[in-house]
Amino acid sequence: MATDETTAALAKALAHPARIRILRLLQATPGCIGGDIVGAVGLAQSTVSEHLRILKSAGVITGEIDGPRVCYALNPAALAPLAEMIMGFTPPPDGACCIPGKDEPA
């Protein structure tokens, strides 16, 4: 089981719209080349490189050097701790206390 620190680091790595766009792009086109990502995301090369660095550092993506290019791909296993945490959030059972709007006077 992942620690809270690990899960928080994963969440932080995903906490930018450009990084979410990059992940969606990599899901749709596995083995995407860095230059293609720049064109698809519509940000400067340096900005995309920083987002890729953050995602790679968190283990969310991998990058393999192929000649002068870097091919990026998702690493879904790295997201498992975050997915497990989110899937674990379930509504409290009926009658549980502290549910907003419940048992409030009408």
N, C-alpha and C positions, 0 to 999 in steps of 0.2 A: 504494500500500500504506500502511496506517495505521501510525502510530508506536506504540510500546509505551505511551506516555503516553495517546494517544487511546483505545486499547483498554482500558487500565486505568480511564480516566475513565468509559467506557461500563459496564464491569463494576461500578464503584462505584455508578453511578446505579441499577443494577438490584439492588443488594445489600440489599434490604429486602423482607420479605414483602408489605407493603402496596403497594409499587410494582409488584411482580409481579401482585398482584390487580388493580391499576389497568390494567396492560397487557393482562391477560386480558379485562377488562371492555371495554376499547377495541377489542380484536380482535373481540369478539362484537357490540358495538354501536358501529359507527363514527359519529363525530360526536356523541359523548356530551356532555351538558351537565354542567358542573361540579357542580351540585346533585345530579344523578342519581348521580354518582360518590360523593359523600359518603354518600348513602343506601345504595348498594351495598357500599361498603367498610366502613361501620360505624364510622368514626372521626370525630372532631370536625372541623368545617369547617377550622379553622386547621391541623390536622395534615395533612389531605388537600391543602390548598393548598400546604403546604411540600413534600409529595411530588410534586405536579404541577409545582411550580417546579423541583425537582431534575431531573425527567424532561425538562422542556422545555429547561432550561439545557443538558442533555447532547444535545439534539436528537432524543431518542427519541420525543417526541410534539410535536404542533403544537397551538396554541390560537388559534382565530379568534373575534374578538368578533362576536356576533350580537345587537345591541341591548344589553340589560342582562346578557346571558348570555355565557359563553365555551364554545364547542364544541371539544372535544378529539378528536384523532385520532392514530393511530399514524403514525410515520414509519419504515417498515421499512428504508429505505435507510440510515438512521443506524446500524442494528444490523449492517450488512454486515461491518464490520471485525471485530467480535466473533464473528460467525457463522463467518467465514473462519478465524479463529484456532482456534476450537473444532473445526471440521471438519478442520483441519490436524493435529490430534493423532491420530496413528495408532500402532498398536502397532509396536514395533521389529521388524525382520526376524528370522527364526529365527536363532539363534546369536549374537545381539547380547549384549554384556556388560551387566552390571549390572541384570539382570532379577530382581526379588525371587523367591526360591524356586528359581531355576534353578541347577543345578550345586552345590546344597548337599548336604553329606554326609547320607546317610540314617541 
